[in-house]
Amino acid sequence: MSEQSIREATTSTESLSRNEKEIDERDQNNLENITTLQVTGPPPAFDPLKKIKEGFNHFKINDFNKNTAYYRKLAEKDEPKFLIFACSDSRVCPANVLNLRPGEAFVNRNIANMVPVSNKAKYCEIGAIIKYAIAVKKVEAILVMGHSRCGGINRLVSLPDKQTSSDFVDEWVSLGKAAKKKVLAKNPKASGEQLRTLVEKESVMGSLANLLSYPLVKTGVANKKIKLIGGYYDFVKGNFDILGTRS
């Protein structure tokens, strides 16, 4: 056999060996994928009762049972220092973001963390929360906590200025129209995410000003017993900024 024939035969054998090895690897990967599917199957359907039970058990074992004295004292009396208005958005739980323990904050969560001007004919639940927090719980600080990529503010920005609506969400977020108008007056070319971010922050400051329309808040601030704080949580960058205070 010539040297050329030997080289061709060797090359052919090596190529065949590589092909067989690639086929074996593919077969092995396919087998692993099939085995994984057989073992795990499709993801289980969401079971809310199971989630609640498991969540509470985790809390009971890792927190409650390890801090029985704290929770025993809390059962007798809670003295929260904060009243917090935060958004209903599932990504911005103030207890997690600010590392607050049970008993440290009296909290209201609503779409876009709005505080309307005092009005006994409308939004009485906000007035009730404020009165109870100040008169009964004796809170010392009120925080309005805005956040990035707020769906409520996004809806507010997209609403036509003169539109009236009976829709629950639209009527509620319309409370922030003054903030939107103020931002556009200062930043007429703003759009997209920049506009939404500016309105998110201005809306917080608007709610802070609205708080002073509630007599108990106004009196508390005047007497230096209550401090108003506007905060903004950016969960994209992982930042928390103080936008303004009043005391």
C-alpha atoms as a printed R data frame, in Angstrom:
    type eleno elety resid chain resno       x      y      z
1   ATOM     1    CA   MET     A     1   0.000  0.000  0.000
2   ATOM     2    CA   SER     A     2   1.366  3.442 -0.949
3   ATOM     3    CA   GLU     A     3   2.062  6.128  1.657
4   ATOM     4    CA   GLN     A     4  -0.746  8.223  0.170
5   ATOM     5    CA   SER     A     5  -3.227  5.370  0.556
6   ATOM     6    CA   ILE     A     6  -2.112  4.861  4.147
7   ATOM     7    CA   ARG     A     7  -2.589  8.601  4.919
8   ATOM     8    CA   GLU     A     8  -6.042  8.599  3.292
9   ATOM     9    CA   ALA     A     9  -7.058  5.530  5.241
10  ATOM    10    CA   THR     A    10  -5.771  7.056  8.489
11  ATOM    11    CA   THR     A    11  -7.598 10.327  7.810
12  ATOM    12    CA   SER     A    12 -10.791  8.480  7.006
13  ATOM    13    CA   THR     A    13 -10.522  6.454 10.219
14  ATOM    14    CA   GLU     A    14  -9.903  9.596 12.322
15  ATOM    15    CA   SER     A    15 -12.860 11.369 10.692
16  ATOM    16    CA   LEU     A    16 -15.110  8.376 11.328
17  ATOM    17    CA   SER     A    17 -13.948  8.277 14.934
18  ATOM    18    CA   ARG     A    18 -14.714 11.979 15.408
19  ATOM    19    CA   ASN     A    19 -18.152 11.582 13.848
20  ATOM    20    CA   GLU     A    20 -18.922  8.610 16.083
21  ATOM    21    CA   LYS     A    21 -17.767 10.611 19.118
22  ATOM    22    CA   GLU     A    22 -19.983 13.586 18.141
23  ATOM    23    CA   ILE     A    23 -22.950 11.256 17.632
24  ATOM    24    CA   ASP     A    24 -22.300  9.664 21.027
25  ATOM    25    CA   GLU     A    25 -22.150 13.103 22.696
26  ATOM    26    CA   ARG     A    26 -25.379 14.192 20.999
27  ATOM    27    CA   ASP     A    27 -27.071 10.954 22.011
28  ATOM    28    CA   GLN     A    28 -25.843 11.399 25.569
29  ATOM    29    CA   ASN     A    29 -27.151 14.993 25.700
30  ATOM    30    CA   ASN     A    30 -30.491 13.927 24.266
31  ATOM    31    CA   LEU     A    31 -30.699 11.096 26.788
32  ATOM    32    CA   GLU     A    32 -29.940 13.516 29.646
33  ATOM    33    CA   ASN     A    33 -32.604 15.935 28.396
34  ATOM    34    CA   ILE     A    34 -35.166 13.142 28.122
35  ATOM    35    CA   THR     A    35 -34.237 11.834 31.583
36  ATOM    36    CA   THR     A    36 -34.566 15.360 33.046
37  ATOM    37    CA   LEU     A    37 -38.015 15.772 31.519
38  ATOM    38    CA   GLN     A    38 -39.066 12.354 32.812
39  ATOM    39    CA   VAL     A    39 -37.836 13.127 36.324
40  ATOM    40    CA   THR     A    40 -39.014 16.710 36.658
41  ATOM    41    CA   GLY     A    41 -41.914 16.885 34.250
42  ATOM    42    CA   PRO     A    42 -43.749 20.164 33.575
43  ATOM    43    CA   PRO     A    43 -43.666 22.827 36.294
44  ATOM    44    CA   PRO     A    44 -46.418 22.299 38.881
45  ATOM    45    CA   ALA     A    45 -49.476 24.530 38.820
46  ATOM    46    CA   PHE     A    46 -49.454 27.458 41.251
47  ATOM    47    CA   ASP     A    47 -50.992 26.426 44.551
48  ATOM    48    CA   PRO     A    48 -51.786 29.550 46.625
49  ATOM    49    CA   LEU     A    49 -52.682 27.594 49.775
50  ATOM    50    CA   LYS     A    50 -49.403 25.671 49.628
51  ATOM    51    CA   LYS     A    51 -47.464 28.906 49.125
52  ATOM    52    CA   ILE     A    52 -49.183 30.510 52.128
53  ATOM    53    CA   LYS     A    53 -48.540 27.478 54.335
54  ATOM    54    CA   GLU     A    54 -44.884 27.155 53.326
55  ATOM    55    CA   GLY     A    55 -44.334 30.897 53.666
56  ATOM    56    CA   PHE     A    56 -45.781 31.007 57.160
57  ATOM    57    CA   ASN     A    57 -43.858 27.915 58.244
58  ATOM    58    CA   HIS     A    58 -40.637 29.559 57.094
59  ATOM    59    CA   PHE     A    59 -41.478 32.708 59.055
60  ATOM    60    CA   LYS     A    60 -42.507 30.723 62.133
61  ATOM    61    CA   ILE     A    61 -39.325 28.625 62.200
62  ATOM    62    CA   ASN     A    62 -36.787 31.258 61.164
63  ATOM    63    CA   ASP     A    63 -38.195 34.383 62.809
64  ATOM    64    CA   PHE     A    64 -41.098 33.976 65.224
65  ATOM    65    CA   ASN     A    65 -39.705 31.006 67.159
66  ATOM    66    CA   LYS     A    66 -36.278 32.625 67.393
67  ATOM    67    CA   ASN     A    67 -37.615 35.960 68.679
68  ATOM    68    CA   THR     A    68 -40.390 34.958 71.048
69  ATOM    69    CA   ALA     A    69 -39.656 37.752 73.533
70  ATOM    70    CA   TYR     A    70 -39.885 40.369 70.772
71  ATOM    71    CA   TYR     A    71 -43.199 39.052 69.476
72  ATOM    72    CA   ARG     A    72 -44.581 38.609 72.996
73  ATOM    73    CA   LYS     A    73 -43.901 42.286 73.677
74  ATOM    74    CA   LEU     A    74 -45.333 43.249 70.301
75  ATOM    75    CA   ALA     A    75 -48.510 41.323 71.066
76  ATOM    76    CA   GLU     A    76 -49.129 43.633 74.018
77  ATOM    77    CA   LYS     A    77 -48.421 46.907 72.228
78  ATOM    78    CA   ASP     A    78 -46.956 48.227 68.994
79  ATOM    79    CA   GLU     A    79 -45.401 51.675 68.723
80  ATOM    80    CA   PRO     A    80 -44.527 52.256 65.062
81  ATOM    81    CA   LYS     A    81 -42.419 55.325 64.357
82  ATOM    82    CA   PHE     A    82 -43.304 55.477 60.664
83  ATOM    83    CA   LEU     A    83 -46.445 55.907 58.617
84  ATOM    84    CA   ILE     A    84 -45.502 54.821 55.095
85  ATOM    85    CA   PHE     A    85 -47.403 55.363 51.859
86  ATOM    86    CA   ALA     A    86 -45.989 52.924 49.310
87  ATOM    87    CA   CYS     A    87 -47.087 51.506 45.981
88  ATOM    88    CA   SER     A    88 -49.008 48.258 45.641
89  ATOM    89    CA   ASP     A    89 -46.358 47.060 43.175
90  ATOM    90    CA   SER     A    90 -45.122 43.625 44.280
91  ATOM    91    CA   ARG     A    91 -41.491 44.666 43.805
92  ATOM    92    CA   VAL     A    92 -41.458 47.465 46.366
93  ATOM    93    CA   CYS     A    93 -42.472 46.088 49.756
94  ATOM    94    CA   PRO     A    94 -41.236 48.774 52.198
95  ATOM    95    CA   ALA     A    95 -40.535 46.220 54.936
96  ATOM    96    CA   ASN     A    96 -38.025 44.476 52.658
97  ATOM    97    CA   VAL     A    97 -36.565 47.568 51.038
98  ATOM    98    CA   LEU     A    98 -36.041 49.415 54.343
99  ATOM    99    CA   ASN     A    99 -35.353 46.369 56.526
100 ATOM   100    CA   LEU     A   100 -38.278 47.087 58.840
101 ATOM   101    CA   ARG     A   101 -39.371 44.631 61.514
102 ATOM   102    CA   PRO     A   102 -43.017 43.986 62.415
103 ATOM   103    CA   GLY     A   103 -44.194 46.833 64.641
104 ATOM   104    CA   GLU     A   104 -41.924 49.504 63.120
105 ATOM   105    CA   ALA     A   105 -44.213 50.937 60.453
106 ATOM   106    CA   PHE     A   106 -47.911 51.609 59.915
107 ATOM   107    CA   VAL     A   107 -48.326 51.100 56.167
108 ATOM   108    CA   ASN     A   108 -50.741 52.013 53.399
109 ATOM   109    CA   ARG     A   109 -50.113 50.658 49.909
110 ATOM   110    CA   ASN     A   110 -51.993 51.916 46.887
111 ATOM   111    CA   ILE     A   111 -51.374 52.276 43.169
112 ATOM   112    CA   ALA     A   112 -48.599 54.841 42.598
113 ATOM   113    CA   ASN     A   113 -48.282 55.628 46.342
114 ATOM   114    CA   MET     A   114 -50.699 58.556 46.090
115 ATOM   115    CA   VAL     A   115 -51.884 60.803 48.930
116 ATOM   116    CA   PRO     A   116 -54.823 62.959 47.790
117 ATOM   117    CA   VAL     A   117 -55.772 66.324 49.227
118 ATOM   118    CA   SER     A   118 -57.947 65.938 52.336
119 ATOM   119    CA   ASN     A   119 -61.557 65.411 51.295
120 ATOM   120    CA   LYS     A   120 -64.116 63.868 53.638
121 ATOM   121    CA   ALA     A   121 -66.454 63.125 50.744
122 ATOM   122    CA   LYS     A   122 -63.829 61.079 48.860
123 ATOM   123    CA   TYR     A   123 -60.818 58.940 49.764
124 ATOM   124    CA   CYS     A   124 -61.911 58.755 53.399
125 ATOM   125    CA   GLU     A   125 -59.742 55.666 53.892
126 ATOM   126    CA   ILE     A   126 -56.603 57.800 53.464
127 ATOM   127    CA   GLY     A   127 -57.873 60.282 56.033
128 ATOM   128    CA   ALA     A   128 -58.714 57.414 58.408
129 ATOM   129    CA   ILE     A   129 -55.230 55.932 58.048
130 ATOM   130    CA   ILE     A   130 -53.571 59.283 58.712
131 ATOM   131    CA   LYS     A   131 -55.740 60.028 61.733
132 ATOM   132    CA   TYR     A   132 -55.248 56.596 63.285
133 ATOM   133    CA   ALA     A   133 -51.484 56.643 62.701
134 ATOM   134    CA   ILE     A   134 -51.072 60.066 64.320
135 ATOM   135    CA   ALA     A   135 -53.775 60.129 66.992
136 ATOM   136    CA   VAL     A   136 -53.514 56.524 68.145
137 ATOM   137    CA   LYS     A   137 -50.112 55.191 67.117
138 ATOM   138    CA   LYS     A   138 -48.268 58.478 67.620
139 ATOM   139    CA   VAL     A   139 -46.036 58.073 64.560
140 ATOM   140    CA   GLU     A   140 -43.143 60.497 64.291
141 ATOM   141    CA   ALA     A   141 -42.421 60.352 60.559
142 ATOM   142    CA   ILE     A   142 -44.506 59.991 57.403
143 ATOM   143    CA   LEU     A   143 -42.713 58.593 54.362
144 ATOM   144    CA   VAL     A   144 -44.117 58.692 50.837
145 ATOM   145    CA   MET     A   145 -42.100 56.106 48.931
146 ATOM   146    CA   GLY     A   146 -42.089 56.268 45.143
147 ATOM   147    CA   HIS     A   147 -40.268 53.840 42.864
148 ATOM   148    CA   SER     A   148 -38.914 53.214 39.392
149 ATOM   149    CA   ARG     A   149 -40.992 51.788 36.524
150 ATOM   150    CA   CYS     A   150 -44.281 52.431 38.291
151 ATOM   151    CA   GLY     A   151 -47.236 51.090 36.312
152 ATOM   152    CA   GLY     A   152 -49.596 53.640 37.851
153 ATOM   153    CA   ILE     A   153 -47.406 56.565 36.834
154 ATOM   154    CA   ASN     A   154 -46.978 55.045 33.390
155 ATOM   155    CA   ARG     A   155 -50.763 55.086 33.050
156 ATOM   156    CA   LEU     A   156 -50.900 58.669 34.331
157 ATOM   157    CA   VAL     A   157 -48.349 59.798 31.745
158 ATOM   158    CA   SER     A   158 -50.343 58.187 28.925
159 ATOM   159    CA   LEU     A   159 -53.682 59.748 29.949
160 ATOM   160    CA   PRO     A   160 -54.933 62.656 27.838
161 ATOM   161    CA   ASP     A   161 -54.961 65.814 29.964
162 ATOM   162    CA   LYS     A   162 -58.674 66.532 29.553
163 ATOM   163    CA   GLN     A   163 -59.918 62.963 29.657
164 ATOM   164    CA   THR     A   164 -62.486 62.043 32.268
165 ATOM   165    CA   SER     A   165 -63.047 58.420 33.121
166 ATOM   166    CA   SER     A   166 -65.098 56.244 35.435
167 ATOM   167    CA   ASP     A   167 -62.362 53.622 35.379
168 ATOM   168    CA   PHE     A   168 -61.067 52.915 38.889
169 ATOM   169    CA   VAL     A   169 -57.385 53.038 37.935
170 ATOM   170    CA   ASP     A   170 -57.614 56.100 35.709
171 ATOM   171    CA   GLU     A   171 -59.568 58.080 38.286
172 ATOM   172    CA   TRP     A   172 -57.074 57.215 40.996
173 ATOM   173    CA   VAL     A   173 -53.864 57.959 39.077
174 ATOM   174    CA   SER     A   174 -55.402 61.212 37.856
175 ATOM   175    CA   LEU     A   175 -54.621 62.506 41.340
176 ATOM   176    CA   GLY     A   176 -51.117 62.976 39.989
177 ATOM   177    CA   LYS     A   177 -52.061 65.174 37.017
178 ATOM   178    CA   ALA     A   178 -50.652 68.278 38.712
179 ATOM   179    CA   ALA     A   179 -47.279 66.547 39.057
180 ATOM   180    CA   LYS     A   180 -47.346 65.539 35.394
181 ATOM   181    CA   LYS     A   181 -48.237 69.101 34.334
182 ATOM   182    CA   LYS     A   182 -45.427 70.548 36.449
183 ATOM   183    CA   VAL     A   183 -42.858 68.175 34.986
184 ATOM   184    CA   LEU     A   184 -43.906 68.885 31.389
185 ATOM   185    CA   ALA     A   185 -43.770 72.633 32.023
186 ATOM   186    CA   LYS     A   186 -40.158 72.333 33.184
187 ATOM   187    CA   ASN     A   187 -39.166 69.606 30.725
188 ATOM   188    CA   PRO     A   188 -41.255 70.043 27.546
189 ATOM   189    CA   LYS     A   189 -39.040 67.683 25.529
190 ATOM   190    CA   ALA     A   190 -39.027 64.880 28.078
191 ATOM   191    CA   SER     A   191 -40.524 61.580 26.932
192 ATOM   192    CA   GLY     A   192 -40.385 57.851 27.525
193 ATOM   193    CA   GLU     A   193 -38.609 56.581 30.611
194 ATOM   194    CA   GLN     A   194 -37.111 59.994 31.397
195 ATOM   195    CA   LEU     A   195 -40.583 61.538 31.600
196 ATOM   196    CA   ARG     A   196 -41.957 58.685 33.687
197 ATOM   197    CA   THR     A   197 -39.064 58.926 36.150
198 ATOM   198    CA   LEU     A   198 -39.510 62.684 36.539
199 ATOM   199    CA   VAL     A   199 -43.251 62.275 37.126
200 ATOM   200    CA   GLU     A   200 -42.657 59.437 39.591
201 ATOM   201    CA   LYS     A   201 -40.478 61.727 41.689
202 ATOM   202    CA   GLU     A   202 -42.643 64.843 41.332
203 ATOM   203    CA   SER     A   203 -45.723 62.843 42.301
204 ATOM   204    CA   VAL     A   204 -44.014 61.922 45.579
205 ATOM   205    CA   MET     A   205 -43.398 65.595 46.307
206 ATOM   206    CA   GLY     A   206 -47.000 66.391 45.391
207 ATOM   207    CA   SER     A   207 -48.254 63.798 47.878
208 ATOM   208    CA   LEU     A   208 -45.931 65.262 50.494
209 ATOM   209    CA   ALA     A   209 -47.537 68.685 49.956
210 ATOM   210    CA   ASN     A   210 -51.032 67.134 50.052
211 ATOM   211    CA   LEU     A   211 -50.297 65.648 53.467
212 ATOM   212    CA   LEU     A   212 -50.275 69.167 54.891
213 ATOM   213    CA   SER     A   213 -53.952 69.502 53.978
214 ATOM   214    CA   TYR     A   214 -54.750 67.064 56.820
215 ATOM   215    CA   PRO     A   215 -55.117 69.026 60.090
216 ATOM   216    CA   LEU     A   216 -53.322 66.468 62.261
217 ATOM   217    CA   VAL     A   217 -50.358 66.403 59.899
218 ATOM   218    CA   LYS     A   218 -50.184 70.185 59.626
219 ATOM   219    CA   THR     A   219 -50.307 70.558 63.401
220 ATOM   220    CA   GLY     A   220 -47.757 67.812 63.957
221 ATOM   221    CA   VAL     A   221 -45.301 69.359 61.512
222 ATOM   222    CA   ALA     A   222 -45.821 72.845 62.964
223 ATOM   223    CA   ASN     A   223 -45.126 71.497 66.461
224 ATOM   224    CA   LYS     A   224 -42.022 69.612 65.283
225 ATOM   225    CA   LYS     A   225 -43.567 66.302 66.284
226 ATOM   226    CA   ILE     A   226 -43.885 64.860 62.781
227 ATOM   227    CA   LYS     A   227 -41.377 64.801 59.941
228 ATOM   228    CA   LEU     A   228 -42.477 64.371 56.324
229 ATOM   229    CA   ILE     A   229 -40.116 62.510 53.991
230 ATOM   230    CA   GLY     A   230 -40.258 61.880 50.264
231 ATOM   231    CA   GLY     A   231 -38.248 58.860 49.140
232 ATOM   232    CA   TYR     A   232 -37.602 57.118 45.828
233 ATOM   233    CA   TYR     A   233 -36.549 53.495 45.378
234 ATOM   234    CA   ASP     A   234 -34.879 52.640 42.076
235 ATOM   235    CA   PHE     A   235 -35.006 48.856 41.868
236 ATOM   236    CA   VAL     A   236 -33.189 48.883 38.521
237 ATOM   237    CA   LYS     A   237 -30.033 50.457 39.954
238 ATOM   238    CA   GLY     A   238 -30.565 49.400 43.554
239 ATOM   239    CA   ASN     A   239 -30.648 52.959 44.936
240 ATOM   240    CA   PHE     A   240 -32.811 54.778 47.462
241 ATOM   241    CA   ASP     A   241 -32.883 58.584 47.375
242 ATOM   242    CA   ILE     A   242 -34.400 61.145 49.730
243 ATOM   243    CA   LEU     A   243 -36.244 63.589 47.496
244 ATOM   244    CA   GLY     A   244 -37.221 66.066 50.198
245 ATOM   245    CA   THR     A   245 -38.235 66.541 53.818
246 ATOM   246    CA   ARG     A   246 -40.505 68.783 55.837
247 ATOM   247    CA   SER     A   247 -40.397 69.174 59.614
